[in-house]
Amino acid sequence: MKMATAVSIEKVGRNAEDNYRQGFFCSEAVMESIITNFELDIPEEVMAMASGFPAGIGRSGCVCGALAGATMASGLFFGRIKKGDPKVEKNLAIASELHDYFKGATGKNVVCCRILTRGFDMSKGEHKEQCINFTGMVARKFAEIIVREQNLMNMDEDVS
């Protein structure tokens, strides 16, 4: 898969946050930011695959959609397409790293949307700022993982 050789991790996060503010849901916001910033040459239908994950998978309140979007994007870089391909182990390790990071970084020690948004009136959008923050946070972390694992340049680092 063709991709950029350098990326700004901070820009990935800001783009994900802006995507959420401008109408994408959490999972879509993360996926679009990853596709755009890493300049992935993939069919646009891949982006559409993220549309079922918002608000805990179809608004069910289960796993956070932002985390689901990043985990789904992980498959673009590290997933397998053939049975028995051992590279699945790398993808599972990265998904686990994302999960554990998100669980701790939210300060709530969970990944469940229902619990993360407890106390917010979702119909009034009271959750939105928190979810924008979580969306940017997980997009940045996943971008950091891609940069690390693909040996890409992080344009945010001073290269003196």
Backbone torsions as a table, in degrees:
resi	resn	phi	psi	omega
1	MET	NA	131.1	177.9
2	LYS	-76.5	138.1	177.6
3	MET	-154.1	166.7	177.4
4	ALA	-63.1	152.4	178.1
5	THR	-97.3	-10.6	178.1
6	ALA	-143.1	143.9	-177.5
7	VAL	-149.9	151.1	172.7
8	SER	-95.5	113.4	179.7
9	ILE	-61.5	-40.1	178.7
10	GLU	-62.5	-39.9	179.1
11	LYS	-65.5	-37.8	177.1
12	VAL	-57.3	-46.9	179.5
13	GLY	-64.8	-45.4	178.7
14	ARG	-62.0	-41.9	179.3
15	ASN	-63.0	-41.2	178.2
16	ALA	-61.6	-44.4	178.4
17	GLU	-62.2	-45.7	178.8
18	ASP	-63.5	-39.4	177.8
19	ASN	-58.4	-41.7	179.0
20	TYR	-65.7	-47.8	179.6
21	ARG	-58.6	-32.5	-173.0
22	GLN	-95.7	8.1	171.3
23	GLY	126.7	-16.2	173.5
24	PHE	-78.7	151.2	171.3
25	PHE	-81.9	171.8	-173.0
26	CYS	-51.2	-53.7	-176.9
27	SER	-64.2	-40.0	178.3
28	GLU	-67.1	-39.8	-178.6
29	ALA	-61.3	-43.2	178.6
30	VAL	-66.9	-48.8	-177.9
31	MET	-59.4	-46.3	-178.7
32	GLU	-62.8	-40.7	179.8
33	SER	-64.1	-41.3	178.7
34	ILE	-65.3	-47.9	-179.4
35	ILE	-59.7	-46.0	-176.6
36	THR	-69.6	-51.7	-174.0
37	ASN	-70.5	-29.6	177.0
38	PHE	-92.3	3.4	175.7
39	GLU	52.0	48.9	-178.6
40	LEU	-76.9	131.6	178.5
41	ASP	-94.4	82.1	-177.0
42	ILE	-132.7	157.8	178.9
43	PRO	-62.5	144.7	-178.3
44	GLU	-63.9	-20.0	177.5
45	GLU	-63.0	-24.7	176.9
46	VAL	-62.3	-40.3	177.0
47	MET	-60.5	-42.4	-178.4
48	ALA	-62.2	-26.1	-179.5
49	MET	-63.5	-20.5	-179.4
50	ALA	-79.9	-8.6	-172.2
51	SER	-71.3	-13.3	-179.6
52	GLY	-93.6	-2.3	-172.4
53	PHE	-97.9	-10.9	-176.5
54	PRO	-60.8	151.4	176.2
55	ALA	55.0	41.6	174.5
56	GLY	80.9	43.0	-178.8
57	ILE	68.0	96.1	177.3
58	GLY	60.8	34.9	179.8
59	ARG	65.3	23.3	-180.0
60	SER	-81.2	-15.9	-179.8
61	GLY	86.3	10.7	180.0
62	CYS	-80.5	-133.5	-175.0
63	VAL	-58.4	137.7	-179.8
64	CYS	-52.7	133.3	-178.9
65	GLY	-63.7	-34.8	178.3
66	ALA	-63.5	-43.5	177.1
67	LEU	-65.2	-40.9	178.0
68	ALA	-62.6	-41.1	178.7
69	GLY	-63.1	-43.0	178.6
70	ALA	-67.0	-38.6	178.8
71	THR	-65.7	-39.8	176.8
72	MET	-64.0	-42.5	178.3
73	ALA	-63.0	-30.5	178.7
74	SER	-56.2	-37.0	179.2
75	GLY	-63.1	-28.2	177.7
76	LEU	-63.2	-36.3	-175.9
77	PHE	-94.4	-36.1	-168.4
78	PHE	-126.7	-0.8	-176.2
79	GLY	-79.1	167.8	179.6
80	ARG	-107.2	158.7	176.0
81	ILE	-124.3	-3.4	179.6
82	LYS	-125.1	139.1	176.0
83	LYS	-55.8	139.9	176.1
84	GLY	81.8	-5.9	-180.0
85	ASP	-66.9	118.5	-176.4
86	PRO	-69.5	-10.0	-179.7
87	LYS	-65.5	-12.0	175.4
88	VAL	-58.2	-30.7	-179.4
89	GLU	-63.5	-38.1	177.1
90	LYS	-63.4	-45.0	-179.3
91	ASN	-64.1	-41.3	178.7
92	LEU	-64.3	-38.7	178.4
93	ALA	-65.0	-40.2	179.4
94	ILE	-69.0	-41.5	177.2
95	ALA	-60.9	-40.8	177.7
96	SER	-64.6	-41.8	177.2
97	GLU	-60.3	-45.4	177.7
98	LEU	-60.0	-47.4	179.6
99	HIS	-56.5	-52.0	-176.7
100	ASP	-65.2	-39.9	177.0
101	TYR	-60.6	-51.3	-177.0
102	PHE	-60.1	-44.8	-178.7
103	LYS	-56.6	-43.6	179.2
104	GLY	-78.1	-40.2	-173.3
105	ALA	-70.0	-24.2	178.9
106	THR	-73.3	-19.0	-176.8
107	GLY	79.4	3.6	-177.8
108	LYS	-113.3	-5.1	176.2
109	ASN	57.5	32.1	177.5
110	VAL	-143.2	166.3	173.0
111	VAL	-121.5	1.6	-176.3
112	CYS	-79.7	119.7	-179.3
113	CYS	-55.4	-41.8	-178.0
114	ARG	-58.1	-40.4	179.9
115	ILE	-80.0	-39.4	178.8
116	LEU	-60.6	-31.5	-177.0
117	THR	-104.9	9.1	179.0
118	ARG	-55.8	134.2	179.2
119	GLY	92.6	-11.3	177.1
120	PHE	-96.2	142.1	172.4
121	ASP	-88.4	100.4	-176.3
122	MET	-60.6	-36.2	-178.2
123	SER	-65.8	-22.7	177.8
124	LYS	-97.4	-0.6	178.4
125	GLY	75.8	19.0	-177.8
126	GLU	-63.5	-22.2	-178.9
127	HIS	-81.0	-15.1	-165.4
128	LYS	-55.8	-48.8	-177.8
129	GLU	-62.9	-41.8	177.5
130	GLN	-61.9	-44.2	-177.1
131	CYS	-69.6	-34.2	174.2
132	ILE	-60.9	-44.7	178.7
133	ASN	-60.5	-47.6	179.7
134	PHE	-62.5	-38.1	180.0
135	THR	-62.5	-47.9	178.2
136	GLY	-65.2	-39.4	-178.6
137	MET	-61.1	-48.6	-177.6
138	VAL	-72.9	-32.6	176.6
139	ALA	-64.8	-42.4	177.3
140	ARG	-61.4	-46.2	-178.7
141	LYS	-62.0	-43.5	179.9
142	PHE	-66.5	-38.5	176.6
143	ALA	-61.2	-40.6	177.4
144	GLU	-60.3	-42.0	179.0
145	ILE	-65.1	-44.4	179.3
146	ILE	-60.8	-47.4	-179.9
147	VAL	-57.8	-45.6	-179.9
148	ARG	-63.6	-50.5	-173.3
149	GLU	-75.4	-27.3	-179.6
150	GLN	-100.6	4.9	-178.8
151	ASN	52.9	48.0	178.0
152	LEU	-93.6	167.0	178.2
153	MET	-89.6	132.6	172.9
154	ASN	-90.9	109.7	-176.2
155	MET	-68.0	-9.7	178.8
156	ASP	-82.0	-17.7	-178.4
157	GLU	-85.7	141.2	177.3
158	ASP	-71.5	123.2	-177.4
159	VAL	-106.6	51.8	-177.9
160	SER	-74.5	NA	NA
